[in-house]
Each structure stands twice: as C-alpha cells, then as structure tokens.
Amino acid sequence: MTTATRRTRRLVPVLAIVGAGVLALSACSGSGGAAASGGAGSAKFSYLGQTENTTIVGTLKSLAKNECAAADKTAPLTTDSSAGAQYDQKLQLLSGQNGLSNVQMAAGTPSLMKQFIKSGQLLDLSKQLDKLGVSDQILPAAASTITSLYGQSDLYALPSEFNIEGFWYNKQLLADAGITAAPKTWDELVADAAKLKSGGVQPFAADGKDGWPITRLVGNYIFRDLGADALKDVASGKAKLTDAKYVKAAEAVSDLGKKGYFGDAVGSVDYNAAMNEFLTGKAAFFYMGSWALANFNDAAQNKIGVDNIGFAQFPTVTGGKGSIDQVPANVGVPVMFASKDWGTNQDAWLKCIATNYGPSVLKNGGVVSGFKVADTSGDSSPVTKIVQDTVKNAPSSVLWFEAAFTAKGTTVSQTNGGGLGTGALSGAQFMQLVQAANDAG
C-alpha cells in the first residue's frame, strides 16, 4: 500500500453498504450507549485492531509495560487483529455474537457505528470518563469531531489521532511576493494567489487526481459561509447541493481552477507529487491535514525547511455565519469500547489510556492525538508545535465535505474534484453531479 493510499484511506472513512450484519444488531438489547456494568469485569483487557495499523496496538503495549503496568497486572492486555478490507465485516460478526473486545478500532462506516450505539453495545464514554474524573483529558475539538461524525451528544469513541486541516504555506515565497501576513479571509486568499501567479509562482499545490483535497475546499467554504450545520441540512434533505447558496462555494473553487492557480493539469497530480511540489518550493500554499507532519519533519523530503512553513486556518467568507475557530478536522482512527464485561479492571485501563495515550503516542510515534498533552514545546519541531497549539485551543471542529454523503456521492464528488481544480467543471455542474449521486443512494 503506498503512502498516498494510506493517507487517503485515513482521511475518508470507508462508506460501505451494510447488510445483514447490521440488521442483526437490531435484535441486541438496549437503545443508546450503555454504561459500565459494574463489578470487576473481565480478567483481561482485550484489543482488536486492523492488521495494517501498528500505531495503536504498539502504544497500548508500551503503556502496558510502563504507565499502565498496574492496570495490566490486574487485567493483562491481549491483542488481536483483522485485515482492514474485512474489518467492518469482522465487527458485524462479533457484535452479532455479543463478542466485541473491550477496546477496538472503530468501524470505518459511520452508519455501522450508529448501529452499535443504538444497540447498547458501546460504552458511553462521556459518563464513564466523568465518573473516573478524566473527561478533561479529551480535547474539546476532538470530542466535537467524534460527536458530529456519529450524530450523538455523548462520546462513544476516543481520538487515537486528531488531524487538523488548513493551508500550510511557504513563508519565503509569500514574503518575496510582498505578502506580509497569512490570509484570514477568502478574498485575501484569492488576492494573494493573484500576486503569486503574477510573480511566476504557482499559488497552490493540490492532489487533483484523488480529488478530495479540492473538494475539501468546497466543504470548508460552505461551513464558513453557511455555518457548521450546513451539510447536515443536505444530509437530512432540508437543503440540496444544487441550491444557489451551496453552488456558490463550488463556483469559488472552480474560479481558482479557471485562473490556473492550481497549476497545469492538476487532475493528473497525485498526493506524493503535490507534497513534493510544496516541499521543494514549487508552490506557495498547500491545503492538507496534519498527518503531513511526517513529511514536513523529514529533511530528505522537506527542502524548504520546517522553519519556513506556516499554517493558516481556512479563511472566513465575508458575511458568512461560520467561524475561523471551527477547525476542519478528522479523528483518523477512533477507538470504541464495548460495554460487555466492563468493570473496575477496565476502568483502570480507561483512566490510564485517557491520561497517558496522548503523550506516549506523540513521544514514540510522532502522532498528534485528541488527548490532552502537557507542553512539549522544547521537544517538538515548529510545525508539530503549530498543530499542538491549534488543537489545544480550538473550541470546536467541522467535518469534511463528503462526511455524510452516500458511497456513490463520495465517489462522484472526489472523482470530479480534479475537474473543479482545472476549472473544466463549473460549480453548478459539479454540484449537480454530486447531488444526483447522493439522491441515487
């Protein structure tokens, strides 16, 4: 699996048609997430993850030997894995047998997670973390992302990662073009792009081949213009993407393409090529998530230097209802906890994870999670520190454009993202295609 493929899969949850396995969940008792059952619980602490993801299980094993050694002595950590391609089906099978592990990577399909919650098989983490006195260990923006993703007011998964998104920029290229500050409004961003292009600099690097880095811009414009619930209204049928106020966002992105701001033939530029354009100084702005820190912090890839990279939140839209503080984000790979066999043994593990997972995965894996981490400014690179400060201070978040779309809608959207990036598709044409795909189911 290539790096680009891994990144794309992490960003966009797999939207699958959930069949008989989900239907079987309706037979399970309960409605809404369950609280802990009490007693000592299981004499072990079991984990299930995807074979391809070694970060979570590696962090848990490290905790078992160190910070969580006391919890592990009482309830030893046991681990198992399943191939990613069959993972959701594995979870469906286990849930039908009431056999979910104490903790596991969450289902990639949000609708499947909602079924687990409705059937009462998942622990209500809001209540349990409060009971244990560690609810403050989850960053507000990360909690907001998870509750929005699953349509719940309470928390039913924890953020093993927390990826923020925005415009990374080359400070020197902006300064050379006479741009003294990062753009805070869409109009300023467009004006900066015009200055850069007139000076012979490509304004934006973008992966138009996979499409999602272009469609991300459409979704974020909508959030800034119409507010954080605007795409929920589309999902519920209260609004359509073809409504003029939604088309406006796609037109704004298409206009960037028509002016050549994404460079030549952006539809053929893949993830690695776009990353290389930015890190070799061939483009001034790069809309991307914080998972790119691994690339930014790699001196072999980063030829412009970490000190030369700045970060700007997605800008506001004049007169818009959204706030620049609402950070576009995703939680990468959240983990869910089963209510079955839960007791004081598992509480000890949960408390330890909430307190220690974030610092451990950052120190040992360089991963920024949605857990609170003490100030590590002396140990972090400048770009890592930017992400840490942003996630710590963000009050809430917004999801990505396709988060609530159907599988077909997601595919059509991202397949046609490159067309927006070249300006070959108008905003109206793009929105018509995506709305029709969502309507088709």
N, C-alpha and C positions, 0 to 999 in steps of 0.2 A: 504494500500500500504506500503510495507516495505521500510526501509531506502535505502537498496540496489537497490530496484526497482526505487525509486525516483532518486537516483544518476545516474543510467543507463539511464533513460529517459531524464534526463537533459543533459547528455553528447552527446547522439546520436540523432540528430533530426529525427523525425518520417518521414520516406520516404514512401509516400503513392502514390497509383495510383490516379491521379487527373482526375476526369471525367468531366461531363457536366458543372459543376460549373465553372471550369477554362475556358472551351471553351466559356462560356458566357462572360467572361471578354474581349474577343477579340472584342466584339461589343461596348465596352466602348470607349469613345473618348480619344484621346491623345496617344502619344508614348513617353516613358520615364517618369520619375517622374515629377510631377507638382510643380510649385512654389506656394506660398500663393496667394489666390485670391484677397486679399485686403479688405478694409472696416473694420468694427468692427468684422465681423464674427458672429458665433453663440453666444447667450447669456448664454451659459453654456459650460462647458468643460467636455466632456463625455469620459469615460474609459470603455473598455471591456477586461476582462481577464479570465483565466481559474479558475474555482471554487477551484481547489486544490492549486493554488498559491496565498498565502495571503501576501507575502512579498511586491510585487509591489503596490497593492492596499492599503496596510497598510501604506506604505511610502508616497504615494500620499495624503492620508487622513491626515497624520501627517503634511506634507508640507502645506496642505490647512489651517490648524489651526495655523501654525507658519510662516515659511519663505515665503510661497506663499499666505498669507492671503489677500494681496491686490489684487492679480490676482483672487483669489477665490471670493472676494466680487463682482467683476465685472462679472465674469463668474463662477458661483458655480460648483464645481466638482460633477458630477453624475457618479455612477458606476454600472456596470452590469457584470454578469459572465456566463460562459457556461462550461459544463463538458469537461475535457481535451480530452476524447475519441472522442467527436464530434466537437472539437473546429475548426479544419480546415474547416470542412463542414459548420459550422456556418459562418465563414469568407467568404466562397464562396457565400453563400446565401446573405449575407449583401452586398458584392461587386456587385453582380448581380443586386441589388436594389439601387446601389449607396448610401448605407446606413452605411458605415463604421463609427465607432466612431472617435472622434478627436484623441484619442490615444488608442492603444490596444496592447496586446501581439502579437508579430509577428507570422505568420504561421509557424508551425513546418516543413512544406515541403518547402525546398528552391525553388523548381520549381514554387510553388504557389506564393511565394514572388516575383519572377521574373515576373510573370504574372501581379501582382498588379502594379509593377513598370512600365512595358511596357504599361499598360492601362492608366497610368497617374493618378491613384487614390491615390498615396502616395506622401507625401511632400518630396521634395529634401532638405534634412536636411543640406547638405553642404552649399547650397546657403542661407538657412534661418538662420543657426547659424552664418554664416559670416555677414549677414545683421544685426543681433542682437548683434554682437560683442562678441560672447561667443564660437566661434569654438575651442578656445584653451582649453575649459573645457573637451573635449573628448581626452582621452589618445591615442597617435598615434598607439600603438599596438592593442588597442581595435578597433579603426577605420579600421585598416588594416584587422583585422579578419572579420569584417562585410562586407567590400567591396569584400574581397576574397570569402566569403560564397555566396554572391549573384551575383558575377561576374560583379560588377559595379565599375566605377571610383569614383562616388559620394556616399554619405552616405544616406541610406534610412531607417535606424533603429538606435536606441540608445542602448548602452550596460548597461542594468539594473544589470547585473553581468559581471564579467570578470574573467574567470577561467584559470589560467596558469597551465601547467603541467611540470613535471620533476621528478627527482629522489630525494625523501626525504631519509635521511639516519640517522642511529644511530651513533652519534659521538663516543661514548664509544666503541662500537663494532669494528669500524674501527681502533681506536687507539690501542685497545687490539691486533689487527691483524698486527700492525706495519704500518698501512696506515696513512700517515701524512697529506694528502690533498685529497679533493674530486676529482674524476676523471674528466678530461677535454676532453679526447679522448676515443673512443670506445675501443681501445687496453688497455688503463689504466683501464677501467671498467671491462673488461674481466680478466685482471691480478689481480685486487682487488677481484673479485669473486673467483678466484682460491685460493688466500691466505685465504679468509674467510672460504671456504669449507674445505681446508686442516686443518684448526684450529677447525673444528667441528661446524661452524656457517653457517646457511642457508643464501646464499647471497641475494636472492630476495624473497619478499612476492608478490604474484600475484593472482588475481581472474581469474583463468583459466576456471571456469565454465561458466562465461558470455563471456569470450573470448576477449573482447575489450581491457583490459589492456595489453594483449600480442600483439594484432595486432597494438596497438599504437606504440609499439617499432619498428615494421616493417616500418610503415609510417614515423616515425621520422628518422630512418636510411636512408631511401630514400631521405628525404629532406636534410639531412646533406651531403649525398654522391652526389646526382644528382642536388640539388638545389630546391628552393622553388616552382618552376613551374612543377616539375617532374610528379606529379599526375594529374595536369591539362592536361598534354600531353596524359596521359592514358585516361582521360575522353573524350578528343577530338578525340581520335583514332590515334594520332601521334605515340603512343607507346603502348606496351602491358605489362602487369604484368609478362608475361612469357619471356620477353626479358631478356637476361643474366644479364644486369646491375640492373634490378629490382629484379630478383631472388636472387641476392647476399645479399640483405637486409633480405629476409626471411630466407635464409640459416644461416645468422649470428645469428638470434634469435633462430632458430632450434638448432643450435650448443649449445646455452646456456642450452636448454632443455635436450639435449643428455648428457650433463655433470652434470645434476642433480642440476643446480643452482637455480631452482625454487622450489626445494623440492620434496617430494614424492607425487605422484598423484595430481599434481596441477590442473588437469582437473576437479577435484571434489571440489576444494576450491572456495567458493563464496566470494562476496565482503566483507561481515562482517567478515568472517573468515580470509581473507587476512589482513584486517585492524587490527584485533586482533593480528595476528602474529607479525606485525610490532610494535604495541603499547605495547606489552608485552615483547619485546626484543628477539623474536624468529627468526627474520630475520633482516639483516643489511640495505638493500635497499628496497624502496617501490616506484614504479612508480605510481604516482597518481596526480590528479588535486587539485587545491587549495580549492575546495569545502570541502576537508577533514579537513580544519581548525577547523570546528565544533567538529570533533572527537579529533583532536590534543589538542584543548584547553579545553577538558572535562577531568578533573582529574580522574573521575571514570573510564574512558576508557584508558587514557594515563598513563601507568605505568612506562614509561621510562623518562618522564618529558619533557616539552616544550623546556627547555634549552639544552637538549640533541639531539634535532632534527635539522639537517642541510638540505640544499637544493642545488642541483646541476642541472644546465641546462643539457638537453640532450646533450651528448658529441659530439664532431666533429668526422668525419671519415677521416682518413689520405688521403690526396689528394682530398678530397671532395669539391664540389662547394658551399655547404651551409655554413651558419654562425651560431655559437653558440648563437648569439644575436637574431636569429629568434625564438621566443618563441612559442612552441606548445600551442595552446590556443583555447578556445571557449567562446562565449559570453552568454552561459547559456540561458537566456530568453530575447532576444532583444524586444524592443517595437517600433512599427511603428506609424506614424502619417498620418491621411487622409488629402488630400488637400481640400476636400469639406468642405464648411462652415468655412474656415480658415480666420482669420483676426487678428486685433490688440489684441483682447481678448485672442486668443490662443497664439499669440506671447508672451504675458506677462507670460503665463504659461510655454511655452517652455523655455524662458530665465531663469525663476526661477528653472525649473527642471534641466537644464544644469548646473546651478551654485550650486544647493543645494542637488540634489538627492544623489550624491556620499557620502558626509559627513553624511547625515541623515541615509541612509541605513547601513552604516558602524557602526555608533554610536548605532542605535536602533536594528539592526538585525545582526550585525557582518558580513555583506556581503561586500566583496570587489567588487566594480563595475568598469566599464570602464570610469568613470568620474574622473576628477582631484579632489584630496583631499589634503588639506593642511597637513603639517607634524603633525602626531599624534603619534609620537614615544613614547611619555610619557604615552599614553593610550592603546597601543597595546601590545599583547603578542609577544615574539620573532618571532614565526612563522608567525604571521599576519604581522609583520613589514617586514619580508623577502618578502612576497608576494607584499606588497605595494611598496617596493623599486624596485622589479623586474618589475612590470607592469609600474611603473613611468618611468623607464629608458629604457625599451625595445623599439627599433625603429620600429619593425615590428613583424609579427607573421606568423605561418603556421597552417593549419588545421589538422584534424585527418585523418587517413588512408582511412576511408570509406566515407569521406565527400561528394565526388562527385560520389559515386557508386550508382547503382540501388538498389531498395529494396531487390531484391534477392541476389545481390552481397554482400550487407551489412550483410544479414543473414548468408550466406555461410561463409563469412570471420570470423565473430565472433563465429559461431558455431564450426569452426575448429581452433580457436585461442588456445584452450587448447591442441590440438594435437601438435602445434608448441612448446608449453611450456613444453611438456614431451619429445619432440624430436621424437615422433612417426610418425609425418609427416615431410618430408623433405621440405626445402624451395621451391623446384621446384614443388612438389606435391601440396603444399598449393596454390601457385600462379596459377597453372593450374586450380584448383577448383574455385578460385575466378574469374579469367578471364572468365572462361566458364559461370559462373553465370551472370556476367555483360553482356556478349555477348547475353545471352538468354533474357535479358531485364527484 
